[in-house]
């Protein structure tokens, strides 16, 4: 059993109100060194056995077809998860 | 300018209906090799200058205080993002 991680973020030009709300709140708890926050999604896909190149290709397909909205999001990372 | 990434996942014992819905949908688009899917959150925190140990400590504090709900979520990763 192994896992593949897929990271999806809003495209840079898309507004991120959740991230903005967090960025605004951080100074209120004393954390003043962060100039921006963006919130995205992380998926962990479990597979039987080892992560093969074919499974990574299937994960990239899942990322493009089901895990992201290509109009507003970028799949920024698909890789085997080190346990 | 640099970024710190924070990954937050539901605790393993917490049900993840969104992940389950995705796992159920994958075979319908021909992807039958994934036995489970979990959906979590990825945050990117921007800082001025380089990522220092102090900024990483502040990011860990932000992760614990604001970016996660410790009752149901685990902060699984806080690290400088390689550009």
Backbone of each chain as nested JSON, in Angstrom:
{
  "chains": [
    {"id": "A", "residues": [
      {"number": 1, "name": "UNK", "atoms": {"N": [0.839, -1.194, 0.0], "CA": [0.0, 0.0, 0.0], "C": [0.873, 1.242, 0.0]}},
      {"number": 2, "name": "UNK", "atoms": {"N": [0.545, 2.161, -0.909], "CA": [1.308, 3.399, -0.991], "C": [0.347, 4.522, -1.361]}},
      {"number": 3, "name": "UNK", "atoms": {"N": [0.849, 5.734, -1.313], "CA": [-0.019, 6.87, -1.626], "C": [0.634, 7.808, -2.621]}},
      {"number": 4, "name": "UNK", "atoms": {"N": [-0.236, 8.447, -3.401], "CA": [0.19, 9.499, -4.331], "C": [-0.472, 10.793, -3.864]}},
      {"number": 5, "name": "UNK", "atoms": {"N": [0.31, 11.857, -3.768], "CA": [-0.239, 13.146, -3.357], "C": [-0.443, 14.035, -4.584]}},
      {"number": 6, "name": "UNK", "atoms": {"N": [-1.576, 14.717, -4.608], "CA": [-1.905, 15.672, -5.673], "C": [-2.196, 17.02, -5.007]}},
      {"number": 7, "name": "UNK", "atoms": {"N": [-1.467, 18.05, -5.416], "CA": [-1.681, 19.4, -4.881], "C": [-2.316, 20.282, -5.939]}},
      {"number": 8, "name": "UNK", "atoms": {"N": [-3.374, 20.967, -5.564], "CA": [-4.129, 21.829, -6.473], "C": [-4.24, 23.218, -5.845]}},
      {"number": 9, "name": "UNK", "atoms": {"N": [-3.856, 24.242, -6.581], "CA": [-3.978, 25.621, -6.09], "C": [-4.774, 26.457, -7.095]}},
      {"number": 10, "name": "UNK", "atoms": {"N": [-5.458, 27.465, -6.595], "CA": [-6.076, 28.431, -7.492], "C": [-5.002, 29.056, -8.37]}},
      {"number": 11, "name": "UNK", "atoms": {"N": [-5.343, 29.349, -9.625], "CA": [-4.398, 30.06, -10.479], "C": [-4.035, 31.397, -9.829]}},
      {"number": 12, "name": "UNK", "atoms": {"N": [-2.808, 31.863, -10.043], "CA": [-2.353, 33.094, -9.383], "C": [-3.264, 34.297, -9.625]}},
      {"number": 13, "name": "UNK", "atoms": {"N": [-3.913, 34.342, -10.797], "CA": [-4.734, 35.508, -11.107], "C": [-6.143, 35.418, -10.512]}},
      {"number": 14, "name": "UNK", "atoms": {"N": [-6.482, 34.291, -9.88], "CA": [-7.812, 34.121, -9.296], "C": [-7.793, 34.581, -7.84]}},
      {"number": 15, "name": "UNK", "atoms": {"N": [-8.751, 35.434, -7.48], "CA": [-8.851, 35.898, -6.099], "C": [-9.117, 34.731, -5.151]}},
      {"number": 16, "name": "UNK", "atoms": {"N": [-8.553, 34.811, -3.958], "CA": [-8.691, 33.757, -2.958], "C": [-9.165, 34.379, -1.642]}},
      {"number": 17, "name": "UNK", "atoms": {"N": [-10.483, 34.554, -1.494], "CA": [-10.988, 35.24, -0.299], "C": [-10.682, 34.505, 1.002]}},
      {"number": 18, "name": "UNK", "atoms": {"N": [-10.653, 33.161, 0.966], "CA": [-10.323, 32.427, 2.193], "C": [-8.895, 32.713, 2.625]}},
      {"number": 19, "name": "UNK", "atoms": {"N": [-7.976, 32.657, 1.64], "CA": [-6.584, 32.961, 1.953], "C": [-6.429, 34.385, 2.467]}},
      {"number": 20, "name": "UNK", "atoms": {"N": [-7.161, 35.303, 1.836], "CA": [-7.099, 36.704, 2.254], "C": [-7.593, 36.868, 3.689]}},
      {"number": 21, "name": "UNK", "atoms": {"N": [-8.689, 36.176, 4.027], "CA": [-9.222, 36.259, 5.388], "C": [-8.199, 35.76, 6.405]}},
      {"number": 22, "name": "UNK", "atoms": {"N": [-7.513, 34.677, 6.063], "CA": [-6.475, 34.154, 6.965], "C": [-5.336, 35.15, 7.08]}},
      {"number": 23, "name": "UNK", "atoms": {"N": [-4.898, 35.714, 5.939], "CA": [-3.797, 36.688, 5.957], "C": [-4.149, 37.884, 6.837]}},
      {"number": 24, "name": "UNK", "atoms": {"N": [-5.423, 38.304, 6.8], "CA": [-5.851, 39.434, 7.621], "C": [-5.888, 39.085, 9.106]}},
      {"number": 25, "name": "UNK", "atoms": {"N": [-6.127, 37.823, 9.402], "CA": [-6.293, 37.401, 10.799], "C": [-4.956, 37.132, 11.493]}},
      {"number": 26, "name": "UNK", "atoms": {"N": [-3.946, 36.738, 10.715], "CA": [-2.667, 36.352, 11.332], "C": [-2.073, 37.441, 12.231]}},
      {"number": 27, "name": "UNK", "atoms": {"N": [-2.054, 38.719, 11.798], "CA": [-1.468, 39.742, 12.682], "C": [-2.207, 39.862, 14.018]}},
      {"number": 28, "name": "UNK", "atoms": {"N": [-3.478, 39.514, 14.023], "CA": [-4.261, 39.604, 15.268], "C": [-3.838, 38.582, 16.302]}},
      {"number": 29, "name": "UNK", "atoms": {"N": [-3.18, 37.506, 15.879], "CA": [-2.637, 36.563, 16.862], "C": [-1.118, 36.719, 16.962]}},
      {"number": 30, "name": "UNK", "atoms": {"N": [-0.631, 37.902, 16.535], "CA": [0.777, 38.225, 16.764], "C": [1.729, 37.788, 15.674]}},
      {"number": 31, "name": "UNK", "atoms": {"N": [1.192, 37.289, 14.551], "CA": [2.065, 36.805, 13.478], "C": [2.027, 37.811, 12.332]}},
      {"number": 32, "name": "UNK", "atoms": {"N": [3.059, 38.669, 12.282], "CA": [3.037, 39.823, 11.386], "C": [3.967, 39.683, 10.189]}},
      {"number": 33, "name": "UNK", "atoms": {"N": [4.579, 38.533, 10.001], "CA": [5.601, 38.399, 8.96], "C": [5.123, 37.753, 7.67]}},
      {"number": 34, "name": "UNK", "atoms": {"N": [3.824, 37.476, 7.585], "CA": [3.321, 36.831, 6.372], "C": [2.598, 37.865, 5.517]}},
      {"number": 35, "name": "UNK", "atoms": {"N": [3.05, 38.003, 4.277], "CA": [2.517, 39.061, 3.417], "C": [1.351, 38.574, 2.558]}},
      {"number": 36, "name": "UNK", "atoms": {"N": [1.192, 37.256, 2.421], "CA": [0.073, 36.728, 1.641], "C": [-0.173, 35.278, 2.04]}},
      {"number": 37, "name": "UNK", "atoms": {"N": [-1.419, 34.85, 1.893], "CA": [-1.78, 33.449, 2.144], "C": [-2.67, 32.99, 0.992]}},
      {"number": 38, "name": "UNK", "atoms": {"N": [-2.367, 31.826, 0.44], "CA": [-3.235, 31.205, -0.566], "C": [-3.654, 29.838, -0.04]}},
      {"number": 39, "name": "UNK", "atoms": {"N": [-4.944, 29.513, -0.211], "CA": [-5.423, 28.215, 0.254], "C": [-5.761, 27.333, -0.938]}},
      {"number": 40, "name": "UNK", "atoms": {"N": [-5.239, 26.117, -0.929], "CA": [-5.53, 25.153, -1.977], "C": [-5.925, 23.811, -1.396]}},
      {"number": 41, "name": "UNK", "atoms": {"N": [-5.862, 22.786, -2.246], "CA": [-6.303, 21.456, -1.84], "C": [-5.177, 20.454, -1.988]}},
      {"number": 42, "name": "UNK", "atoms": {"N": [-5.186, 19.491, -1.088], "CA": [-4.231, 18.38, -1.141], "C": [-5.04, 17.087, -1.127]}},
      {"number": 43, "name": "UNK", "atoms": {"N": [-4.747, 16.216, -2.062], "CA": [-5.417, 14.918, -2.12], "C": [-4.387, 13.823, -1.91]}},
      {"number": 44, "name": "UNK", "atoms": {"N": [-4.766, 12.806, -1.145], "CA": [-3.931, 11.613, -1.018], "C": [-4.698, 10.433, -1.609]}},
      {"number": 45, "name": "UNK", "atoms": {"N": [-4.14, 9.842, -2.675], "CA": [-4.746, 8.698, -3.356], "C": [-3.996, 7.439, -2.93]}},
      {"number": 46, "name": "UNK", "atoms": {"N": [-4.728, 6.459, -2.406], "CA": [-4.109, 5.211, -1.963], "C": [-4.144, 4.18, -3.089]}},
      {"number": 47, "name": "UNK", "atoms": {"N": [-3.032, 3.475, -3.261], "CA": [-2.962, 2.401, -4.251], "C": [-2.438, 1.137, -3.565]}},
      {"number": 48, "name": "UNK", "atoms": {"N": [-2.809, -0.012, -4.137], "CA": [-2.226, -1.265, -3.663], "C": [-0.818, -1.377, -4.219]}},
      {"number": 49, "name": "UNK", "atoms": {"N": [0.09, -1.911, -3.425], "CA": [1.455, -2.133, -3.905], "C": [2.216, -0.833, -4.039]}},
      {"number": 50, "name": "UNK", "atoms": {"N": [3.184, -0.839, -4.943], "CA": [4.064, 0.318, -5.083], "C": [3.528, 1.321, -6.096]}},
      {"number": 51, "name": "UNK", "atoms": {"N": [4.026, 2.545, -5.993], "CA": [3.664, 3.591, -6.949], "C": [4.489, 3.398, -8.218]}},
      {"number": 52, "name": "UNK", "atoms": {"N": [3.82, 3.068, -9.301], "CA": [4.503, 2.878, -10.583], "C": [4.293, 4.105, -11.462]}},
      {"number": 53, "name": "UNK", "atoms": {"N": [5.043, 4.156, -12.555], "CA": [4.884, 5.271, -13.498], "C": [3.473, 5.283, -14.079]}},
      {"number": 54, "name": "UNK", "atoms": {"N": [2.899, 4.082, -14.29], "CA": [1.541, 4.004, -14.831], "C": [0.524, 4.572, -13.835]}},
      {"number": 55, "name": "UNK", "atoms": {"N": [0.719, 4.252, -12.548], "CA": [-0.203, 4.787, -11.534], "C": [-0.06, 6.302, -11.412]}},
      {"number": 56, "name": "UNK", "atoms": {"N": [1.156, 6.801, -11.533], "CA": [1.348, 8.258, -11.51], "C": [0.633, 8.91, -12.685]}},
      {"number": 57, "name": "UNK", "atoms": {"N": [0.68, 8.251, -13.856], "CA": [-0.019, 8.79, -15.027], "C": [-1.531, 8.799, -14.772]}},
      {"number": 58, "name": "UNK", "atoms": {"N": [-2.05, 7.74, -14.13], "CA": [-3.477, 7.701, -13.809], "C": [-3.835, 8.789, -12.792]}},
      {"number": 59, "name": "UNK", "atoms": {"N": [-2.931, 9.04, -11.851], "CA": [-3.178, 10.097, -10.861], "C": [-3.188, 11.465, -11.537]}},
      {"number": 60, "name": "UNK", "atoms": {"N": [-2.301, 11.658, -12.52], "CA": [-2.309, 12.931, -13.257], "C": [-3.622, 13.083, -14.021]}},
      {"number": 61, "name": "UNK", "atoms": {"N": [-4.137, 11.958, -14.548], "CA": [-5.416, 12.014, -15.25], "C": [-6.552, 12.347, -14.268]}},
      {"number": 62, "name": "UNK", "atoms": {"N": [-6.548, 11.691, -13.104], "CA": [-7.559, 11.992, -12.075], "C": [-7.482, 13.457, -11.668]}},
      {"number": 63, "name": "UNK", "atoms": {"N": [-6.256, 13.965, -11.524], "CA": [-6.069, 15.363, -11.117], "C": [-6.678, 16.311, -12.138]}},
      {"number": 64, "name": "UNK", "atoms": {"N": [-6.45, 16.015, -13.421], "CA": [-6.94, 16.899, -14.479], "C": [-8.448, 16.776, -14.666]}},
      {"number": 65, "name": "UNK", "atoms": {"N": [-8.992, 15.556, -14.508], "CA": [-10.392, 15.296, -14.846], "C": [-11.34, 15.52, -13.677]}},
      {"number": 66, "name": "UNK", "atoms": {"N": [-10.861, 15.238, -12.452], "CA": [-11.806, 15.15, -11.327], "C": [-11.391, 16.008, -10.125]}},
      {"number": 67, "name": "UNK", "atoms": {"N": [-10.085, 16.161, -9.907], "CA": [-9.632, 16.805, -8.669], "C": [-9.438, 18.303, -8.815]}},
      {"number": 68, "name": "UNK", "atoms": {"N": [-9.435, 18.785, -10.037], "CA": [-9.226, 20.217, -10.235], "C": [-10.219, 20.756, -11.249]}},
      {"number": 69, "name": "UNK", "atoms": {"N": [-10.441, 22.033, -11.178], "CA": [-11.237, 22.762, -12.166], "C": [-10.255, 23.577, -13.008]}},
      {"number": 70, "name": "UNK", "atoms": {"N": [-9.964, 23.12, -14.23], "CA": [-8.885, 23.744, -15.009], "C": [-9.138, 25.204, -15.38]}},
      {"number": 71, "name": "UNK", "atoms": {"N": [-10.375, 25.656, -15.236], "CA": [-10.653, 27.068, -15.537], "C": [-10.015, 27.976, -14.482]}},
      {"number": 72, "name": "UNK", "atoms": {"N": [-10.049, 27.538, -13.234], "CA": [-9.573, 28.412, -12.156], "C": [-8.435, 27.824, -11.332]}},
      {"number": 73, "name": "UNK", "atoms": {"N": [-8.092, 26.548, -11.551], "CA": [-7.083, 25.903, -10.701], "C": [-5.956, 25.295, -11.527]}},
      {"number": 74, "name": "UNK", "atoms": {"N": [-4.79, 25.208, -10.904], "CA": [-3.641, 24.506, -11.483], "C": [-3.315, 23.285, -10.627]}},
      {"number": 75, "name": "UNK", "atoms": {"N": [-3.032, 22.166, -11.293], "CA": [-2.444, 21.022, -10.585], "C": [-0.952, 21.299, -10.49]}},
      {"number": 76, "name": "UNK", "atoms": {"N": [-0.458, 21.548, -9.289], "CA": [0.938, 21.986, -9.187], "C": [1.897, 20.853, -8.833]}},
      {"number": 77, "name": "UNK", "atoms": {"N": [1.353, 19.697, -8.44], "CA": [2.236, 18.629, -7.992], "C": [1.493, 17.297, -7.973]}},
      {"number": 78, "name": "UNK", "atoms": {"N": [2.116, 16.261, -8.569], "CA": [1.616, 14.882, -8.463], "C": [2.837, 14.02, -8.201]}},
      {"number": 79, "name": "UNK", "atoms": {"N": [2.918, 13.406, -7.023], "CA": [4.114, 12.608, -6.73], "C": [3.824, 11.528, -5.704]}},
      {"number": 80, "name": "UNK", "atoms": {"N": [4.665, 10.516, -5.699], "CA": [4.561, 9.461, -4.689], "C": [4.849, 10.066, -3.324]}},
      {"number": 81, "name": "UNK", "atoms": {"N": [4.079, 9.635, -2.337], "CA": [4.244, 10.145, -0.974], "C": [5.224, 9.249, -0.232]}},
      {"number": 82, "name": "UNK", "atoms": {"N": [6.254, 9.864, 0.318], "CA": [7.211, 9.11, 1.134], "C": [6.601, 8.86, 2.502]}},
      {"number": 83, "name": "UNK", "atoms": {"N": [6.593, 7.616, 2.947], "CA": [6.0, 7.332, 4.27], "C": [7.06, 7.324, 5.37]}}
    ]},
    {"id": "B", "residues": [
      {"number": 1, "name": "UNK", "atoms": {"N": [11.509, 37.308, -1.536], "CA": [10.181, 36.718, -1.324], "C": [10.266, 35.199, -1.404]}},
      {"number": 2, "name": "UNK", "atoms": {"N": [9.695, 34.541, -0.41], "CA": [9.703, 33.078, -0.406], "C": [8.386, 32.601, 0.186]}},
      {"number": 3, "name": "UNK", "atoms": {"N": [8.157, 31.306, 0.095], "CA": [6.907, 30.774, 0.616], "C": [7.131, 29.574, 1.525]}},
      {"number": 4, "name": "UNK", "atoms": {"N": [6.213, 29.434, 2.467], "CA": [6.19, 28.274, 3.355], "C": [4.889, 27.533, 3.084]}},
      {"number": 5, "name": "UNK", "atoms": {"N": [4.981, 26.221, 2.91], "CA": [3.775, 25.428, 2.662], "C": [3.365, 24.715, 3.949]}},
      {"number": 6, "name": "UNK", "atoms": {"N": [2.058, 24.717, 4.2], "CA": [1.477, 24.02, 5.359], "C": [0.43, 23.044, 4.827]}},
      {"number": 7, "name": "UNK", "atoms": {"N": [0.58, 21.767, 5.145], "CA": [-0.393, 20.753, 4.721], "C": [-1.198, 20.282, 5.924]}},
      {"number": 8, "name": "UNK", "atoms": {"N": [-2.509, 20.255, 5.755], "CA": [-3.422, 19.867, 6.838], "C": [-4.34, 18.763, 6.303]}},
      {"number": 9, "name": "UNK", "atoms": {"N": [-4.407, 17.653, 7.017], "CA": [-5.317, 16.567, 6.624], "C": [-6.239, 16.214, 7.789]}},
      {"number": 10, "name": "UNK", "atoms": {"N": [-7.428, 15.724, 7.461], "CA": [-8.288, 15.17, 8.494], "C": [-7.552, 14.038, 9.208]}},
      {"number": 11, "name": "UNK", "atoms": {"N": [-7.782, 13.917, 10.512], "CA": [-7.207, 12.775, 11.23], "C": [-7.706, 11.477, 10.588]}},
      {"number": 12, "name": "UNK", "atoms": {"N": [-6.877, 10.432, 10.612], "CA": [-7.254, 9.186, 9.925], "C": [-8.597, 8.618, 10.402]}},
      {"number": 13, "name": "UNK", "atoms": {"N": [-8.95, 8.843, 11.653], "CA": [-10.196, 8.246, 12.174], "C": [-11.43, 9.085, 11.837]}},
      {"number": 14, "name": "UNK", "atoms": {"N": [-11.224, 10.252, 11.218], "CA": [-12.359, 11.118, 10.866], "C": [-12.836, 10.792, 9.45]}},
      {"number": 15, "name": "UNK", "atoms": {"N": [-14.14, 10.582, 9.309], "CA": [-14.711, 10.295, 7.993], "C": [-14.498, 11.471, 7.045]}},
      {"number": 16, "name": "UNK", "atoms": {"N": [-14.267, 11.169, 5.773], "CA": [-14.015, 12.2, 4.768], "C": [-14.971, 11.972, 3.599]}},
      {"number": 17, "name": "UNK", "atoms": {"N": [-16.193, 12.491, 3.697], "CA": [-17.179, 12.224, 2.636], "C": [-16.775, 12.775, 1.273]}},
      {"number": 18, "name": "UNK", "atoms": {"N": [-16.051, 13.897, 1.232], "CA": [-15.598, 14.422, -0.065], "C": [-14.617, 13.463, -0.724]}},
      {"number": 19, "name": "UNK", "atoms": {"N": [-13.65, 12.98, 0.075], "CA": [-12.693, 12.008, -0.457], "C": [-13.393, 10.744, -0.923]}},
      {"number": 20, "name": "UNK", "atoms": {"N": [-14.382, 10.307, -0.146], "CA": [-15.122, 9.089, -0.492], "C": [-15.873, 9.284, -1.808]}},
      {"number": 21, "name": "UNK", "atoms": {"N": [-16.478, 10.457, -1.978], "CA": [-17.213, 10.733, -3.217], "C": [-16.276, 10.676, -4.422]}},
      {"number": 22, "name": "UNK", "atoms": {"N": [-15.078, 11.235, -4.275], "CA": [-14.097, 11.19, -5.362], "C": [-13.681, 9.748, -5.631]}},
      {"number": 23, "name": "UNK", "atoms": {"N": [-13.41, 8.989, -4.56], "CA": [-12.999, 7.585, -4.722], "C": [-14.072, 6.796, -5.461]}},
      {"number": 24, "name": "UNK", "atoms": {"N": [-15.337, 7.091, -5.184], "CA": [-16.432, 6.389, -5.856], "C": [-16.546, 6.778, -7.327]}},
      {"number": 25, "name": "UNK", "atoms": {"N": [-16.138, 7.99, -7.632], "CA": [-16.293, 8.51, -8.993], "C": [-15.144, 8.083, -9.916]}},
      {"number": 26, "name": "UNK", "atoms": {"N": [-13.966, 7.861, -9.368], "CA": [-12.801, 7.551, -10.208], "C": [-13.02, 6.352, -11.14]}},
      {"number": 27, "name": "UNK", "atoms": {"N": [-13.605, 5.232, -10.654], "CA": [-13.802, 4.102, -11.589], "C": [-14.714, 4.452, -12.754]}},
      {"number": 28, "name": "UNK", "atoms": {"N": [-15.604, 5.405, -12.549], "CA": [-16.524, 5.773, -13.629], "C": [-15.82, 6.49, -14.765]}},
      {"number": 29, "name": "UNK", "atoms": {"N": [-14.637, 7.055, -14.52], "CA": [-13.867, 7.626, -15.635], "C": [-12.694, 6.7, -16.0]}},
      {"number": 30, "name": "UNK", "atoms": {"N": [-12.818, 5.422, -15.594], "CA": [-11.853, 4.424, -16.04], "C": [-10.632, 4.252, -15.158]}},
      {"number": 31, "name": "UNK", "atoms": {"N": [-10.616, 4.912, -14.006], "CA": [-9.452, 4.823, -13.118], "C": [-9.811, 3.924, -11.935]}},
      {"number": 32, "name": "UNK", "atoms": {"N": [-9.378, 2.657, -12.021], "CA": [-9.852, 1.643, -11.075], "C": [-8.785, 1.226, -10.067]}},
      {"number": 33, "name": "UNK", "atoms": {"N": [-7.645, 1.903, -10.048], "CA": [-6.548, 1.416, -9.205], "C": [-6.383, 2.164, -7.886]}},
      {"number": 34, "name": "UNK", "atoms": {"N": [-7.313, 3.068, -7.591], "CA": [-7.176, 3.821, -6.348], "C": [-8.159, 3.274, -5.315]}},
      {"number": 35, "name": "UNK", "atoms": {"N": [-7.642, 2.848, -4.173], "CA": [-8.48, 2.189, -3.171], "C": [-9.048, 3.169, -2.162]}},
      {"number": 36, "name": "UNK", "atoms": {"N": [-8.479, 4.361, -2.075], "CA": [-9.006, 5.354, -1.135], "C": [-8.531, 6.737, -1.563]}},
      {"number": 37, "name": "UNK", "atoms": {"N": [-9.323, 7.748, -1.234], "CA": [-8.944, 9.141, -1.478], "C": [-9.249, 9.935, -0.208]}},
      {"number": 38, "name": "UNK", "atoms": {"N": [-8.304, 10.748, 0.213], "CA": [-8.54, 11.679, 1.329], "C": [-8.269, 13.083, 0.812]}},
      {"number": 39, "name": "UNK", "atoms": {"N": [-9.15, 14.022, 1.179], "CA": [-8.971, 15.411, 0.75], "C": [-8.589, 16.284, 1.941]}},
      {"number": 40, "name": "UNK", "atoms": {"N": [-7.527, 17.05, 1.769], "CA": [-7.093, 17.963, 2.818], "C": [-6.821, 19.344, 2.253]}},
      {"number": 41, "name": "UNK", "atoms": {"N": [-6.122, 20.149, 3.034], "CA": [-5.868, 21.528, 2.644], "C": [-4.371, 21.797, 2.547]}},
      {"number": 42, "name": "UNK", "atoms": {"N": [-4.048, 22.675, 1.603], "CA": [-2.669, 23.114, 1.423], "C": [-2.67, 24.637, 1.487]}},
      {"number": 43, "name": "UNK", "atoms": {"N": [-1.813, 25.193, 2.331], "CA": [-1.693, 26.647, 2.436], "C": [-0.293, 27.054, 1.995]}},
      {"number": 44, "name": "UNK", "atoms": {"N": [-0.223, 28.177, 1.278], "CA": [1.069, 28.76, 0.944], "C": [1.15, 30.141, 1.595]}},
      {"number": 45, "name": "UNK", "atoms": {"N": [2.112, 30.3, 2.512], "CA": [2.314, 31.558, 3.234], "C": [3.513, 32.27, 2.629]}},
      {"number": 46, "name": "UNK", "atoms": {"N": [3.318, 33.502, 2.192], "CA": [4.407, 34.269, 1.59], "C": [5.11, 35.106, 2.656]}},
      {"number": 47, "name": "UNK", "atoms": {"N": [6.431, 35.133, 2.597], "CA": [7.219, 35.969, 3.504], "C": [8.191, 36.808, 2.68]}},
      {"number": 48, "name": "UNK", "atoms": {"N": [8.575, 37.953, 3.255], "CA": [9.626, 38.746, 2.628], "C": [10.971, 38.09, 2.917]}},
      {"number": 49, "name": "UNK", "atoms": {"N": [11.861, 38.123, 1.958], "CA": [13.19, 37.581, 2.179], "C": [13.191, 36.068, 2.244]}},
      {"number": 50, "name": "UNK", "atoms": {"N": [14.168, 35.517, 2.95], "CA": [14.323, 34.068, 2.997], "C": [13.524, 33.442, 4.134]}},
      {"number": 51, "name": "UNK", "atoms": {"N": [13.285, 32.144, 3.999], "CA": [12.608, 31.395, 5.054], "C": [13.621, 31.064, 6.144]}},
      {"number": 52, "name": "UNK", "atoms": {"N": [13.415, 31.642, 7.315], "CA": [14.305, 31.383, 8.445], "C": [13.652, 30.393, 9.407]}},
      {"number": 53, "name": "UNK", "atoms": {"N": [14.449, 29.914, 10.35], "CA": [13.915, 28.999, 11.36], "C": [12.829, 29.698, 12.177]}},
      {"number": 54, "name": "UNK", "atoms": {"N": [12.997, 31.004, 12.432], "CA": [11.985, 31.735, 13.201], "C": [10.675, 31.825, 12.422]}},
      {"number": 55, "name": "UNK", "atoms": {"N": [10.773, 32.075, 11.106], "CA": [9.553, 32.145, 10.29], "C": [8.87, 30.782, 10.207]}},
      {"number": 56, "name": "UNK", "atoms": {"N": [9.667, 29.721, 10.148], "CA": [9.061, 28.383, 10.16], "C": [8.327, 28.135, 11.483]}},
      {"number": 57, "name": "UNK", "atoms": {"N": [8.909, 28.61, 12.585], "CA": [8.248, 28.456, 13.884], "C": [6.938, 29.232, 13.904]}},
      {"number": 58, "name": "UNK", "atoms": {"N": [6.946, 30.442, 13.303], "CA": [5.707, 31.225, 13.236], "C": [4.677, 30.528, 12.344]}},
      {"number": 59, "name": "UNK", "atoms": {"N": [5.132, 29.9, 11.279], "CA": [4.206, 29.174, 10.397], "C": [3.607, 27.978, 11.132]}},
      {"number": 60, "name": "UNK", "atoms": {"N": [4.417, 27.312, 11.956], "CA": [3.879, 26.197, 12.74], "C": [2.834, 26.699, 13.73]}},
      {"number": 61, "name": "UNK", "atoms": {"N": [3.078, 27.901, 14.297], "CA": [2.091, 28.48, 15.215], "C": [0.808, 28.824, 14.449]}},
      {"number": 62, "name": "UNK", "atoms": {"N": [0.944, 29.444, 13.275], "CA": [-0.23, 29.759, 12.455], "C": [-0.999, 28.485, 12.11]}},
      {"number": 63, "name": "UNK", "atoms": {"N": [-0.264, 27.431, 11.777], "CA": [-0.902, 26.159, 11.411], "C": [-1.727, 25.615, 12.567]}},
      {"number": 64, "name": "UNK", "atoms": {"N": [-1.157, 25.691, 13.775], "CA": [-1.848, 25.13, 14.943], "C": [-3.011, 26.007, 15.384]}},
      {"number": 65, "name": "UNK", "atoms": {"N": [-2.85, 27.336, 15.264], "CA": [-3.832, 28.258, 15.838], "C": [-4.937, 28.63, 14.859]}},
      {"number": 66, "name": "UNK", "atoms": {"N": [-4.615, 28.686, 13.562], "CA": [-5.557, 29.299, 12.621], "C": [-5.861, 28.408, 11.41]}},
      {"number": 67, "name": "UNK", "atoms": {"N": [-4.887, 27.628, 10.962], "CA": [-5.059, 26.901, 9.696], "C": [-5.651, 25.513, 9.88]}},
      {"number": 68, "name": "UNK", "atoms": {"N": [-5.688, 25.032, 11.117], "CA": [-6.218, 23.685, 11.361], "C": [-7.154, 23.697, 12.555]}},
      {"number": 69, "name": "UNK", "atoms": {"N": [-8.02, 22.716, 12.571], "CA": [-8.875, 22.459, 13.723], "C": [-8.321, 21.217, 14.416]}},
      {"number": 70, "name": "UNK", "atoms": {"N": [-7.63, 21.404, 15.554], "CA": [-6.909, 20.272, 16.146], "C": [-7.81, 19.142, 16.637]}},
      {"number": 71, "name": "UNK", "atoms": {"N": [-9.105, 19.388, 16.722], "CA": [-10.012, 18.317, 17.146], "C": [-10.128, 17.258, 16.042]}},
      {"number": 72, "name": "UNK", "atoms": {"N": [-10.151, 17.706, 14.792], "CA": [-10.399, 16.76, 13.7], "C": [-9.278, 16.714, 12.668]}},
      {"number": 73, "name": "UNK", "atoms": {"N": [-8.294, 17.629, 12.759], "CA": [-7.268, 17.7, 11.721], "C": [-5.856, 17.591, 12.302]}},
      {"number": 74, "name": "UNK", "atoms": {"N": [-4.95, 17.098, 11.477], "CA": [-3.527, 17.074, 11.806], "C": [-2.768, 17.987, 10.85]}},
      {"number": 75, "name": "UNK", "atoms": {"N": [-1.835, 18.759, 11.388], "CA": [-0.875, 19.478, 10.54], "C": [0.217, 18.468, 10.207]}},
      {"number": 76, "name": "UNK", "atoms": {"N": [0.299, 18.055, 8.944], "CA": [1.222, 16.965, 8.621], "C": [2.539, 17.469, 8.038]}},
      {"number": 77, "name": "UNK", "atoms": {"N": [2.617, 18.742, 7.705], "CA": [3.831, 19.221, 7.057], "C": [3.896, 20.745, 7.118]}},
      {"number": 78, "name": "UNK", "atoms": {"N": [5.049, 21.274, 7.533], "CA": [5.331, 22.717, 7.449], "C": [6.751, 22.839, 6.938]}},
      {"number": 79, "name": "UNK", "atoms": {"N": [6.935, 23.392, 5.742], "CA": [8.292, 23.462, 5.197], "C": [8.43, 24.586, 4.186]}},
      {"number": 80, "name": "UNK", "atoms": {"N": [9.662, 25.009, 3.986], "CA": [9.938, 26.012, 2.961], "C": [9.639, 25.416, 1.592]}},
      {"number": 81, "name": "UNK", "atoms": {"N": [9.064, 26.235, 0.737], "CA": [8.701, 25.787, -0.605], "C": [9.851, 26.067, -1.553]}},
      {"number": 82, "name": "UNK", "atoms": {"N": [10.303, 25.052, -2.248], "CA": [11.351, 25.233, -3.255], "C": [10.727, 25.82, -4.51]}},
      {"number": 83, "name": "UNK", "atoms": {"N": [11.271, 26.89, -4.993], "CA": [10.701, 27.498, -6.203], "C": [11.413, 27.015, -7.45]}}
    ]}
  ]
}
